[in-house]
């Protein structure tokens, strides 16, 4: 703000700034952490912004802590280093550096205006206006600031939306979405995690512009979908985005809502939450069009193909799945309610290695050896009690049948 003589009028800007201040009524123990207080003091004027403030107000766990400041990136680097922080220039062109000390990491960004946006990137102009910085952000609940004393600053009526758990774009929804079309998926992701309701105008604009998701990389769309599937309200959100045919524009597999609904019921009955990969396995279509890691893709296919029809299937799954995948498979595919029988098998996986079987039978590697091993596993896991002796006795009986296969 300039005075009549052309100089910056700090007092008037300060008075305006105070209009958006809401005195703290609750303590934030995480905010009093020494390294954070040290950095906020060193970078004054500086405040925590975004997800940490949102989660604090919602009473849920604080994740990453982002800081906004009026200082330029060069000033941030200088003052942070003076206070013994390691500084990593993670995004200097956008005014962002990461400050690390004693195992704590904080992303610090200079107040800015996004002059022109290119999806996740933008041409920026550094600013001294907190209101301008708030108005460039996506959702009202993500644009609240918290000073080192615990006072909240709200420039976009985000506190009201926090209290009502309303998901709403800041300002003009069409403009917010056009700045980065991924915000369509982000709108639904934040609705899934934090919303009880959504702003109708914001939802309508998502629906209008949904075809623009085709312009967003598969990697970014995949990441957002997996985050949605990791939420407690995944089913409600998937149904909502299925109504507007979002899959047609992301070119993703489509959800089988019947199977997803059964999975949701099974989770509640067994009082266990499945992974986003398990929930994704309830979709149908071409998973290669998504940007999944090799491990994620393999786990999706494994869960889709899994059969748990009897105790034998369950025992074998116990030993042939990973810890993280085991309960996903049980909740997704098992109709049993009692799994106590698995306890006696937990310490007794299949006791023979492929090499041991080859040494005993003299059968060389190949399809016949694989068939024999499969036969032996079927016998072993079908026993009432795990017994290596019984397995070896069975092997001696079937050995003659396999002996002629030695090549």
Buried (B, 14 or more C-beta within 10 A) or exposed (E): EEEEEEEEBEEEBEEBBEEBEEEBEEEBEBBEBEBBEBBBEBBEBBBBBBBBBBBBBBEEEBEEBBBBBBBEBEEBBEBBEEBEBEBBEEBEEBBBBBBBBEEBBBBBBBBBBBEEBEBEEBEBEBBBBBBBBBBBBBBBBBBBBBBBEBEBBBBBEBBEBBEEBBBBBBBEBBEBBBBBBBBBBBBBBBBBBBBEEBBEEBBEBBBBBBEBBEEBEBEBBBBBBBBBBBBEBBBEBBEBBBEBEBBEBBBBBEBBEEBBBBBBEBBEEBEEBBBBBBBBBBBEBEBEEBBBEEEBBEBBEBBBEBEBEEBBBBBBBBBBBEEEBBBBBBBBBBEEEEBEEBEEBEEBBBBBEEEEBBEEBEBEEEEBBEEBBEBBBEBBBEBEEBBEEBBEEBBEEBBEEBEEBEE
